[in-house]
Amino acid sequence: MYTVLARKYRPQKIDEIRGQDVATTIIRNAILKNKIHHALLLSGPMGTGKTSLARIIAKSLNCKNGPTIDPCNECELCISITKGKNVDVIEIDGASNRKVEDARSIIESIKYPPLSSRYKVYIVDEVHMLTQEAFNALLKTIEEPPNYVKFIFATTALDKVPDTIQSRCQILSLKKVPSEIIAEKLKVISEKEQVAIDTDAIDMIAHFANGSFRVAEGYLDRCINYKGDNITSEDVEKVIGIASFEQIKKYLFFIKEKKLSSALSMIDNLFNNNLNAEFFSQSVINYLLSSDLNLEYKTALLNVYYNVLVDIKHQVDEKIALKIATHKAVSIGDLEKVEKLIEYLSENEPNQIALDSQSAKNIVVKNSVNEGNKTDIKENSMLDFVLREFEGKIISTENIKK
């Protein structure tokens, strides 16, 4: 049976957890001094090693040579934990065991000491998915478990774990892994799998894995299944839907030159060729950040593509989101700083443009309530209104003229 790369090359020792020096140092020292906390909370993005580290800790505590920072991975206990078959190391999926009844089952089972291991270890993945009632039921048990019990919680959303739970745990934060460290592991994997792959292709996978070993290994798996051998950066682009640098450059040229139909047509063609809209938006942002465009224009474009990136992450239709962003980006060329609008109003139409005095007062006063101060506006003063209302924001000259 084929084993995916992410499982086949899962770390088995603390030293194999890469890119998490602070967390692994704390764990290593705690094991050496026999001061491992009874409740650990591992927090961090997906694919950064939370579950792997939890299993390694369980092995380090229960190995026949343990507690040790270097479990042998050969004794019966280590092998059973690695295979997920050790009765004293209980792995629980928080998403499917989230009710108060599930918490009570844990509390009941804790009464019984381990059968063959040194410690009974409860690994709860995605612990933030537990209900509030389940958390409440576990409070006392997490605070004062029996000496033979260790809790290891893992979560990708620390903010959703109640403070009452956090305060009873030792929290270890795992960060996104630098792309160069991911690239190093991918090179090792490709060598062991006897797969030829270009350095540029590996670097591309590592970059777009966004700090996740599991995502990177998944991409490599797909590339191997697509090409088999001699994998190039062009193959990676096709498999995971990356637009090339030249395509990003061409798209932004259309935006700058207000060639809306060409930009939209390019979006259609890219989607027909397996475009990943999230990667496309990230690439546009990265290109803009390093460009020498006018600061105000660049900032406005960055705002547009950052917003579309957020929309895509919130499950908005990717193609529609990108097309709307394209329309917005093309229209940005008409924007001017408010100082220029003020100059235009004061020089060209000082007396012809006026607002109803009371309406203007109502608008400005309403907008200033949150600031906790009172606002006055001079009679028929459009200039004063613009100063107070827009406060330096970039707005459309044509709209003000109308």
Secondary structure, 3 states (H helix, E strand, C coil): CCCCHHHHCCCCCHHHCCCCHHHHHHHHHHHHCCCCCCEEEEECCCCCCHHHHHHHHHHHHHCCCCCCCCCCCCCHHHHHHHCCCCCCEEEEECCCCCCHHHHHHHHHHCCCCCCCCCCEEEEEECHHHCCHHHHHHHHHHHHCCCCCEEEEEEECCHHHCCHHHHCCCEEEECCCCCHHHHHHHHHHHHHHCCCCECHHHHHHHHHHCCCCHHHHHHHHHHHHHHHCCCECHHHHHHHHCCCCHHHHHHHHHHHHCCCHHHHHHHHHHHHHCCCCHHHHHHHHHHHHHCCCCCHHHHHHHHHHHHHHHHHHHCCCCHHHHHHHHHHHHHHHHHEECHHHHHHHHHHHCCCCCCCCHHHHHHHHHHHHHHHCCCCCCCCCCHHHHHHHHHCCCCEEHHHHHC
